[in-house]
Amino acid sequence: MHPLVEKVLQGEVRATARLLRQIDDRVGSWREALAQLYPHTGRAEVLGITGNPGAGKSTLTDQLVASYRKDGRRVAVLAVDPTSPFSGGAILGDRIRMQRHALDPGVFIRSLATRGQLGGLSRSTADSVAVLDAFGAEVILVETVGVGQDELDIAKLAHSTVVVMAPGLGDDVQAVKAGLLEVADVFVVNKADRDGADATVRDLEMMIGLGHELLHSGAHSLGHAAGTLDLAREAHRTLAESEWLVPVVKTVASRGEGVPALREALAKHREHLAGTDRGAARRAQSARENLRVVFQALLLERATTCLGEHLERAAEAILARREDPYTAATELLERFLASPRAP
């Protein structure tokens, strides 16, 4: 057995921190450790916290930690930060405000650098969640670097995704542009004591309602297009079973206001997933995505090791315009598949 696995299962903080470092740096026998810990995962509630910079994600996360700790629940926080262009490590930024929990043995906080990874998550975020799950965290909060066109991966990892917005930042427009209406399980309008908060709530509720109207209309049209009343009823029945009307919660995180309402919304979403086929479908999607990411990483690593100097030669040929990148990549793939080291 990996030397750190047993200590992680016993809830030792230092051993858990060491293993997370090995996983993030991809050194040592980290894959072996993850394989041994996997049977002990699947118990924690994973919550994603995302939103535009300046919306107050870190402050809200801090308040959620305090709220869960009042209930006696063991909490872990993974804060995914931009990578420093100088050190390659995480820029901690406003994580310092969470340091009031640093001496609490029931709270584990770690920052992860994105290392240029698209999707808002570090390459090792899912692996770190698994470790913290086995470590005994009952609630794992994953806070992303901020919402953008490519930063929606949190919805594939978390059981519930909270999108945090603030009035005056153009967040409602950004929500539509980024496709967040499709991935948000709960919207939070933070800094609700500011002017424009009620308007932001109304805009979000209108867009959510419009989305549901279109979904209902689509199911209705599907049935009539097929020319059968039974198909229409089946479509509506399936929609009703899986439907989740995304709530909009107002908070003032700096004062802790609205946190109980957010907790209640998250609890209702958890009940919804447990009581409908949507929860099973979401877990299956998460398993498929996890397998895809791991397989893709292993394949890239094996191919890079196998091809070696051929990659450099191909890059030189592309730079000299002797070959285009598409042809070069196809030739490299064929060379890798023909190599006895590929399997």
HELIX and SHEET records of a PDB file:
HELIX    1   1 VAL A    5  LEU A    9  1                                   5    
HELIX    2   2 VAL A   13  ASP A   25  1                                  13    
HELIX    3   3 TRP A   30  LEU A   37  1                                   8    
HELIX    4   4 TYR A   38  HIS A   40  5                                   3    
HELIX    5   5 LYS A   57  LYS A   70  1                                  14    
HELIX    6   6 GLY A   93  HIS A  101  5                                   9    
HELIX    7   7 THR A  125  PHE A  135  1                                  11    
HELIX    8   8 ILE A  154  LEU A  157  1                                   4    
HELIX    9   9 ASP A  171  ALA A  178  1                                   8    
HELIX   10  10 LEU A  180  VAL A  183  1                                   4    
HELIX   11  11 ALA A  197  ALA A  226  1                                  30    
HELIX   12  12 LEU A  229  SER A  242  1                                  14    
HELIX   13  13 ALA A  253  ARG A  255  5                                   3    
HELIX   14  14 VAL A  259  GLY A  275  1                                  17    
HELIX   15  15 ASP A  277  LEU A  307  1                                  31    
HELIX   16  16 GLU A  309  LEU A  319  1                                  11    
HELIX   17  17 PRO A  325  ALA A  338  1                                  14    
SHEET    1   A 7 VAL A 107  ALA A 113  0                                        
SHEET    2   A 7 VAL A  75  ASP A  81  1                                        
SHEET    3   A 7 VAL A 139  GLU A 143  1                                        
SHEET    4   A 7 GLU A  45  GLY A  51  1                                        
SHEET    5   A 7 SER A 160  MET A 165  1                                        
SHEET    6   A 7 VAL A 186  VAL A 189  1                                        
SHEET    7   A 7 VAL A 248  LYS A 250  1                                        
END                                                                             
